[in-house]
Amino acid sequence: LGLALYAGSLCAVGDATFLYHDYCVLGAGPAGLQAAYFLQQAGRDYVVFERSHAPGSFFALYPRHRKLISINKQYTGKSNSEFNLRHDWNSLLSHDRRLLFRRYSRDFFPAADTMVRYLEDFASLLELRVQYNTAIVHVTLERDGQAWNGHYFLLTDQDRKNYKCSSLLVATGTWVPNVVNFPGSEYVEGYETVSINPEDFAGQTVLILGRGNSAFETAENILGVTNFIHMVSRSRVRLSWATHYVGDLRAINNGLLDTYQLKSLDGLLEGDLEDLAIVKDRKGKLHITLRFYLENRNFSAGIDSITLPQDELDNFATRAPYDRVIRCLGWKFDFSIYNRSLNLMPGKGNIKKYPQIKPSYESKGTRGLFVLGTASHSVDFRKSAGGFIHGFRYTTRAVHRLLENRHHGVPWPSTVSPITQLTNSIIKRVNEASGLYQMFSVLADIILLRENATAFEYLEEYPVGILAELEIQTGRKAPNGLFVIIMEYGRNFSGADKDVFYYNRAVGEAQHAWQSNFLHPVIYYYKHLPTEREMRLRPPEWPLPRPDAIHHIVEDFLTEWTAPNAHILPLRRFLENCLGTDLRSFFAESCFLFAFTRQKLPAFCQQGYVRMQGLLGSEGLRRHAVQAGLLQDYTPTDSSGDRPPDSHDRSQDQLLRDHVIPVRPLQHLVNAKDE
Amino acid sequence: MPAHEDGWVSSFVFLLFCASSLPAWGRAGLLQEQSPQHYFRSLEAGRASLAFFTHPVSPGAQPFLEQIESSAEVLQDYGISVVKVHCPKQDVSRYCGKENVLRKAYLFRGNLLIREFPTDALFDVNSIVSNVLFALLFNEVKYVQTLADLQNTENVLKGRSNMVFAYVPATGTAEHRAVMEAAFVYGTTHQFVLTTEAALLKATGNDDADVSSAWLLFCHCQRATDPAQPCRRTALGQPLTLLNIHRHLKLMGAPLVTEVAEDPEKVSTVHLQLGLPLVFILSQKDTYEADRRTAEFVAWQLLGKAGVALLSRDFVDLNVLHRSNVALKTPEEGAPIQYLVLEDTDEVITLVEDKSKVKQIQEEEEEEEDEDEKENNNQDIQDDQVVEAVSRDKKRELPLEQILVLTEETFHSSLSEASRTVVLFYASWEAVSLAVLRSYSEVADHLKGTPGVLLSRVNCWDWPGICTQENVTQFPTIKIYGKGEQSVTYDGMWGTEELTSFILLSRVSCPLRLATMDEAEGYLRGEFPSELSSYHHTSLLGVFSSATSKVSKAFEEAGNILSGHVRMGMYFEDDAMALSHKYSVSPPALLLARSGARSVEGISLSKQSVQDMVQMIRYELLDIFPEITVQNLPQYLQLTRPFLILFSDGAISQMESKEMLKLAKGRPQQTFVACWLNLKKTPVGYGILRTYFATVPSLPVLVWVNLHAGGQVFKFPSEQSITEVNILSWLERLQAGLEIPSSTLSEEDWKPPLPAYDFLQMMEAAVPELPLHSSHSPGDNPAQHPLQSPGGDPAIREEPSQETAAKKVVSPGRDLRGTALRLAAREKQGKRHSEL
């Protein structure tokens, strides 16, 4: 069967012969394989095209120094596999427990070769349909009203073989190196090819262009053998532990910051690379000058006629000549293979390396073309983890779910539970869900309320950017209001220039939870699904529009939000007030009393006790509840019948009273203790 | 108040006049001046007069004369004339002739000399009036000196008339006069007793009284029956003035409890006329006797301070809260009647005794609440009984040795080890499942050594994979895995007994196919299969001839559904006919052997759908007249019928049981659930009774509750005996709407017990420039937000945020030094919710 599907169907259009598949995936990197896995699980007709002979060809070369900076945590003290994925940045999602990255490497920062091996295993163990050695060199559209999206995608490989697909999933990553062109840029070596042998840099003075992890990784490698390293880039250094963005400079690579700030000759400079020029002197040394000095010059006059900045400013910072200049400017998406009719445009500003896509990961220009993986990072660039394996493994799953609903009528998976399980469902998810945790502020769990708030439907990890389209995108209905569970850092906490170690940065009290700084769960309540307009006009820095009510679960040092009083109780109160109902749990005895004394029962009794699932509780628990004043002990303690009938214990009818009257005796006890 | 006071003063004066039989002569010239001859001639029999004799020149007597002149007016009111007798010169008659004549005054009744007073005893009007009346009222006012005298007097009076006992520090004082004046009016109704002995004051139970001030007790001896006990006493709490004594005696004379059957607005009693409040005890027919006792108890406490009336709500249509049990009418004109819900008699008394104090307390309470509200509104105090109970128990180590812990690795291998594996899926952070874990450990204890059953647990917080795989969507879930069978999910009560019995019952297949007649008979007797013989359960046996396979299929499937809850067997051997003949049924039929009952019931089976079959079996398993318990109520609730419950303190009598059973058996087609509740076994029943009747009525009590329609509660009249006939006729009256419900169950919804933190508002207050509203559609009014605090205006709202900001500074988060402080602060705060 697999083979049959793999072969696909042949269809002739005009002269050319096309191999047809419902889904074509470009690239067998982590995102492509991840998409393939979900398509395979769903039994879809798909194929993955990979230009290399093996998956993960990017990792075969990069990072050049062969050390991944995604963490591979062996131990968390927990056996919860979902929770542990929060601290496993390398594994792809699958049902196969063998395919956990920690089984491949014991290193906290594993080697890139391990990733290549892992991806090979992932593809082969799961028998994913990958067509290797197939480089798609051209993609175009064929209009057809019958097609899923009004058109087919026509793909051509390097051997002029043609393929036809209904849906195109682009997971080619960003692999085209960013280059800058300035006078003398021919003297610049690229990160892709520069030597990784520190010996080659012994006694040299090095200038590195760029300030990302690849630049620092390169510097780190040669730090000990160079005279000094200078690093130039337009923007200031962004430390990931201050920005809470894993794409910024990670502490593992920041050795140069240390030597710079500890005056060990290395240094960081800010400047626009576009303004630079490099001239080589006769000895082969490279001098930095400005493009502007060169503009009216005749090059033939030779090096001596070129003005160097230090001629005018004799303390110019980069006046020392360099032996080497290395470019580490990162990569961009390969736009070249797409026909103009696909309208696949680069983004604007700092996301120009990525194609323009919607929050649903669908191309803005072409329906049916989805961008997955690193190339889809424009959605959450410099915010969340969508550009990295530990982020896009979840967004890929989300895209797959969107596709299942759109093309196969399979609604977004959901579970329906009675309202009594509402608090539990949220607590369970915020404590273990890895997708919410990794893709904070991007993916959210959605709770759709059923009529009269007696039950709810739980949808996991939906892209919040398309919340307004929830009903069409998921095939689920939201007529009675919804909760959105999302994780957020404090609004003003992260930033390149922020002090993230200030005193009292952590909030401990539940009542101040909204001021929490570290990643913590936030629950938005909407009486109606927000509209597109509301989504568009949402406050800056807010993932969602203004809700009807909001709840923050106070940040927790252990990220364990299971404390009954600090975490669960305020959450329950929030949910209760949104729903206008009492969500407490009761022992069967209380339900029994309510059943005989009230016409209506609390949800817990209605959905439990009345259906013969009452919580009888052990005698010990009953005693505790009585001691807490939350359960009335009606066992008569004395048999004197001659007391005036009204003067029975004051506290007797507490369960039935409507208003809060603190139990005096208890309070006295407490007060007395204090004194 | 003043208006009333004036009113009653005038009436009092009028009354005095009547009592004292107005003097025959006019009031002009109150002090008569007569000659001795004329004076003695004019003395009338029975008429009192005070005379003093003067000589023409006696300048020394001037001050005395002034006093006596001014007392003449007062004495005249009591029919005592004051006469100044001018002794002619050289008169040596009995009175005029004495040398010290001017130092004395003489009191005559008729021409009989009653007393002669030295003029120094008559130093002012008070002393004159008191001494004169004291002398005249010798019989009405008994003077005692010893406790024995007092007790003797009291004992003599018991059952006959009341006694007014007064202590005055000395005679001739204003208080003495007031007592004497009162005695003049009331002397014929009450026995007055006077003393000047301080020792007696102490002996009457007024230890810390000031011996220099007077004291008056009204002793209710007329009602006293016990010779050993002193009469009940009511002290006059005010200074001894004639007015106060009169008021007091008037109040003591009023009925203890006035029974009224009209609008309280229209009611007026002597108390209101005297400027005292009137307390209404609101009663209902059903609780009348109890309320009456309450009213009397309160009335005794309030005697002299307020009146007590018993108002039957059944006769008056009051437009007030049903819960109200007390009303207070104050004497102020136009003041509205207050209707209150009070918890006990103390509150009634406090209410009257010190209204101002009550107010103060309430204000304090309010302030306290305000403070709380400002601080945290108690929102951070746990009010979930299960969560709180579990967290209070968390330090105790559970005896879980008997329960195998399963992991992702061991789950599947363990299931194949025992023939039957029970798995509790729970979450270690979830209170309800932890509560069940406690019961589960008790189950493990009960089942220790039971062969073929393995108890185990999976913590879904540790192993979410298994839980998802086993389709565990809520906590807790219990599944029973049998070798080669589909797992069964437990759907019964989360209790030790129920779970134990489920596990034991589900060891045997359901329904159990019986092979021989002997097995079938043994099964009905509860002896077969042997592993179930020690557990008493109703046995169901389906008898089928092979032809009726459709019904038997349904029966089998019903058995699968009811597995663990019901003991079901089936028999379809060739001799099924013999079995059915024995119990005179024709197959397909159901034989039912109730535990405890000797007989076997036969029911013919006609239902073919599984659901109908299940329903029918469940219904047949219900008792006719069950003892209702916390555990079994849901089964009967599902019938959605009214309940007829006999509340009993302990087991019900044979008589009642027989009558109720008769009633229940004869009930036409399940119109109601007849049951009884053992308060000893189910003490929460007291809570039910208190809700219905405010107090616990005398037991046993038969109650009709429309649980599913209207929620009215009716109480079977306690004076009638519980017999089928009486109940039926009562039910008829009830159905006809002739009975008045004792109470109606609250229809109230279960609203959130407390508000949540309004973070949205805090965020807006803290960052006002945030254009949060811009995203808002114009039609959406912010006031509609569910979390908005009522009546909060923005100015006030800003406060908490400032406060929180300030607090934040002193509430360090991850600083461990701060943690200790925070813990300490929490401890201090450590109160708990008392309320649900």
Boltz contact constraints between the chains, C-beta under 6 A:
constraints:
  - contact:
      token1: [A, 79]
      token2: [B, 462]
      max_distance: 6.0
  - contact:
      token1: [A, 80]
      token2: [B, 462]
      max_distance: 6.0
  - contact:
      token1: [A, 80]
      token2: [B, 464]
      max_distance: 6.0
  - contact:
      token1: [A, 81]
      token2: [B, 465]
      max_distance: 6.0
  - contact:
      token1: [A, 82]
      token2: [B, 464]
      max_distance: 6.0
  - contact:
      token1: [A, 415]
      token2: [B, 473]
      max_distance: 6.0
  - contact:
      token1: [A, 417]
      token2: [B, 473]
      max_distance: 6.0
  - contact:
      token1: [A, 421]
      token2: [B, 474]
      max_distance: 6.0
  - contact:
      token1: [A, 424]
      token2: [B, 430]
      max_distance: 6.0
  - contact:
      token1: [A, 504]
      token2: [B, 812]
      max_distance: 6.0
  - contact:
      token1: [A, 506]
      token2: [B, 813]
      max_distance: 6.0
  - contact:
      token1: [A, 506]
      token2: [B, 814]
      max_distance: 6.0
  - contact:
      token1: [A, 507]
      token2: [B, 813]
      max_distance: 6.0
  - contact:
      token1: [A, 508]
      token2: [B, 811]
      max_distance: 6.0
  - contact:
      token1: [A, 508]
      token2: [B, 813]
      max_distance: 6.0
  - contact:
      token1: [A, 509]
      token2: [B, 811]
      max_distance: 6.0
  - contact:
      token1: [A, 511]
      token2: [B, 757]
      max_distance: 6.0
  - contact:
      token1: [A, 512]
      token2: [B, 804]
      max_distance: 6.0
  - contact:
      token1: [A, 512]
      token2: [B, 808]
      max_distance: 6.0
  - contact:
      token1: [A, 514]
      token2: [B, 759]
      max_distance: 6.0
  - contact:
      token1: [A, 514]
      token2: [B, 762]
      max_distance: 6.0
  - contact:
      token1: [A, 514]
      token2: [B, 763]
      max_distance: 6.0
  - contact:
      token1: [A, 534]
      token2: [B, 775]
      max_distance: 6.0
  - contact:
      token1: [A, 537]
      token2: [B, 774]
      max_distance: 6.0
  - contact:
      token1: [A, 537]
      token2: [B, 775]
      max_distance: 6.0
  - contact:
      token1: [A, 538]
      token2: [B, 775]
      max_distance: 6.0
  - contact:
      token1: [A, 539]
      token2: [B, 770]
      max_distance: 6.0
  - contact:
      token1: [A, 539]
      token2: [B, 771]
      max_distance: 6.0
  - contact:
      token1: [A, 539]
      token2: [B, 772]
      max_distance: 6.0
  - contact:
      token1: [A, 545]
      token2: [B, 775]
      max_distance: 6.0
  - contact:
      token1: [A, 546]
      token2: [B, 772]
      max_distance: 6.0
  - contact:
      token1: [A, 546]
      token2: [B, 775]
      max_distance: 6.0
  - contact:
      token1: [A, 548]
      token2: [B, 785]
      max_distance: 6.0
  - contact:
      token1: [A, 549]
      token2: [B, 760]
      max_distance: 6.0
  - contact:
      token1: [A, 549]
      token2: [B, 787]
      max_distance: 6.0
  - contact:
      token1: [A, 550]
      token2: [B, 759]
      max_distance: 6.0
  - contact:
      token1: [A, 550]
      token2: [B, 760]
      max_distance: 6.0
  - contact:
      token1: [A, 552]
      token2: [B, 759]
      max_distance: 6.0
  - contact:
      token1: [A, 557]
      token2: [B, 814]
      max_distance: 6.0
  - contact:
      token1: [A, 562]
      token2: [B, 429]
      max_distance: 6.0
  - contact:
      token1: [A, 564]
      token2: [B, 387]
      max_distance: 6.0
  - contact:
      token1: [A, 564]
      token2: [B, 391]
      max_distance: 6.0
  - contact:
      token1: [A, 565]
      token2: [B, 382]
      max_distance: 6.0
  - contact:
      token1: [A, 569]
      token2: [B, 382]
      max_distance: 6.0
  - contact:
      token1: [A, 573]
      token2: [B, 379]
      max_distance: 6.0
  - contact:
      token1: [A, 573]
      token2: [B, 756]
      max_distance: 6.0
  - contact:
      token1: [A, 574]
      token2: [B, 756]
      max_distance: 6.0
  - contact:
      token1: [A, 576]
      token2: [B, 752]
      max_distance: 6.0
  - contact:
      token1: [A, 577]
      token2: [B, 752]
      max_distance: 6.0
  - contact:
      token1: [A, 577]
      token2: [B, 756]
      max_distance: 6.0
  - contact:
      token1: [A, 577]
      token2: [B, 786]
      max_distance: 6.0
  - contact:
      token1: [A, 577]
      token2: [B, 787]
      max_distance: 6.0
  - contact:
      token1: [A, 581]
      token2: [B, 750]
      max_distance: 6.0
  - contact:
      token1: [A, 582]
      token2: [B, 750]
      max_distance: 6.0
  - contact:
      token1: [A, 584]
      token2: [B, 384]
      max_distance: 6.0
  - contact:
      token1: [A, 585]
      token2: [B, 384]
      max_distance: 6.0
  - contact:
      token1: [A, 585]
      token2: [B, 386]
      max_distance: 6.0
  - contact:
      token1: [A, 585]
      token2: [B, 432]
      max_distance: 6.0
  - contact:
      token1: [A, 588]
      token2: [B, 630]
      max_distance: 6.0
  - contact:
      token1: [A, 589]
      token2: [B, 630]
      max_distance: 6.0
  - contact:
      token1: [A, 589]
      token2: [B, 684]
      max_distance: 6.0
  - contact:
      token1: [A, 592]
      token2: [B, 630]
      max_distance: 6.0
  - contact:
      token1: [A, 592]
      token2: [B, 633]
      max_distance: 6.0
  - contact:
      token1: [A, 592]
      token2: [B, 684]
      max_distance: 6.0
  - contact:
      token1: [A, 593]
      token2: [B, 684]
      max_distance: 6.0
  - contact:
      token1: [A, 593]
      token2: [B, 687]
      max_distance: 6.0
  - contact:
      token1: [A, 596]
      token2: [B, 688]
      max_distance: 6.0
  - contact:
      token1: [A, 597]
      token2: [B, 688]
      max_distance: 6.0
  - contact:
      token1: [A, 597]
      token2: [B, 691]
      max_distance: 6.0
  - contact:
      token1: [A, 597]
      token2: [B, 745]
      max_distance: 6.0
  - contact:
      token1: [A, 598]
      token2: [B, 745]
      max_distance: 6.0
  - contact:
      token1: [A, 598]
      token2: [B, 746]
      max_distance: 6.0
  - contact:
      token1: [A, 599]
      token2: [B, 711]
      max_distance: 6.0
  - contact:
      token1: [A, 599]
      token2: [B, 745]
      max_distance: 6.0
  - contact:
      token1: [A, 599]
      token2: [B, 747]
      max_distance: 6.0
  - contact:
      token1: [A, 600]
      token2: [B, 749]
      max_distance: 6.0
  - contact:
      token1: [A, 602]
      token2: [B, 750]
      max_distance: 6.0
  - contact:
      token1: [A, 610]
      token2: [B, 634]
      max_distance: 6.0
  - contact:
      token1: [A, 610]
      token2: [B, 637]
      max_distance: 6.0
  - contact:
      token1: [A, 612]
      token2: [B, 634]
      max_distance: 6.0
  - contact:
      token1: [A, 614]
      token2: [B, 493]
      max_distance: 6.0
  - contact:
      token1: [A, 615]
      token2: [B, 435]
      max_distance: 6.0
  - contact:
      token1: [A, 615]
      token2: [B, 494]
      max_distance: 6.0
  - contact:
      token1: [A, 616]
      token2: [B, 493]
      max_distance: 6.0
  - contact:
      token1: [A, 616]
      token2: [B, 494]
      max_distance: 6.0
  - contact:
      token1: [A, 616]
      token2: [B, 495]
      max_distance: 6.0
  - contact:
      token1: [A, 617]
      token2: [B, 435]
      max_distance: 6.0
  - contact:
      token1: [A, 618]
      token2: [B, 438]
      max_distance: 6.0
  - contact:
      token1: [A, 618]
      token2: [B, 439]
      max_distance: 6.0
  - contact:
      token1: [A, 621]
      token2: [B, 389]
      max_distance: 6.0
  - contact:
      token1: [A, 621]
      token2: [B, 435]
      max_distance: 6.0
  - contact:
      token1: [A, 624]
      token2: [B, 389]
      max_distance: 6.0
  - contact:
      token1: [A, 624]
      token2: [B, 392]
      max_distance: 6.0
  - contact:
      token1: [A, 624]
      token2: [B, 393]
      max_distance: 6.0
  - contact:
      token1: [A, 625]
      token2: [B, 385]
      max_distance: 6.0
  - contact:
      token1: [A, 625]
      token2: [B, 389]
      max_distance: 6.0
  - contact:
      token1: [A, 628]
      token2: [B, 388]
      max_distance: 6.0
  - contact:
      token1: [A, 628]
      token2: [B, 832]
      max_distance: 6.0
  - contact:
      token1: [A, 629]
      token2: [B, 832]
      max_distance: 6.0
  - contact:
      token1: [A, 629]
      token2: [B, 834]
      max_distance: 6.0
  - contact:
      token1: [A, 630]
      token2: [B, 385]
      max_distance: 6.0
  - contact:
      token1: [A, 630]
      token2: [B, 388]
      max_distance: 6.0
  - contact:
      token1: [A, 631]
      token2: [B, 385]
      max_distance: 6.0
  - contact:
      token1: [A, 634]
      token2: [B, 683]
      max_distance: 6.0
  - contact:
      token1: [A, 634]
      token2: [B, 684]
      max_distance: 6.0
  - contact:
      token1: [A, 634]
      token2: [B, 686]
      max_distance: 6.0
  - contact:
      token1: [A, 634]
      token2: [B, 687]
      max_distance: 6.0
  - contact:
      token1: [A, 635]
      token2: [B, 683]
      max_distance: 6.0
  - contact:
      token1: [A, 644]
      token2: [B, 294]
      max_distance: 6.0
  - contact:
      token1: [A, 644]
      token2: [B, 297]
      max_distance: 6.0
  - contact:
      token1: [A, 644]
      token2: [B, 345]
      max_distance: 6.0
  - contact:
      token1: [A, 645]
      token2: [B, 290]
      max_distance: 6.0
  - contact:
      token1: [A, 645]
      token2: [B, 294]
      max_distance: 6.0
  - contact:
      token1: [A, 645]
      token2: [B, 695]
      max_distance: 6.0
  - contact:
      token1: [A, 646]
      token2: [B, 294]
      max_distance: 6.0
  - contact:
      token1: [A, 646]
      token2: [B, 344]
      max_distance: 6.0
  - contact:
      token1: [A, 646]
      token2: [B, 345]
      max_distance: 6.0
  - contact:
      token1: [A, 647]
      token2: [B, 344]
      max_distance: 6.0
  - contact:
      token1: [A, 647]
      token2: [B, 345]
      max_distance: 6.0
  - contact:
      token1: [A, 650]
      token2: [B, 343]
      max_distance: 6.0
  - contact:
      token1: [A, 653]
      token2: [B, 690]
      max_distance: 6.0
  - contact:
      token1: [A, 655]
      token2: [B, 836]
      max_distance: 6.0
  - contact:
      token1: [A, 656]
      token2: [B, 691]
      max_distance: 6.0
  - contact:
      token1: [A, 660]
      token2: [B, 835]
      max_distance: 6.0
  - contact:
      token1: [A, 662]
      token2: [B, 834]
      max_distance: 6.0
  - contact:
      token1: [A, 663]
      token2: [B, 834]
      max_distance: 6.0
  - contact:
      token1: [A, 667]
      token2: [B, 831]
      max_distance: 6.0
  - contact:
      token1: [A, 670]
      token2: [B, 830]
      max_distance: 6.0
  - contact:
      token1: [A, 670]
      token2: [B, 831]
      max_distance: 6.0
  - contact:
      token1: [A, 674]
      token2: [B, 828]
      max_distance: 6.0
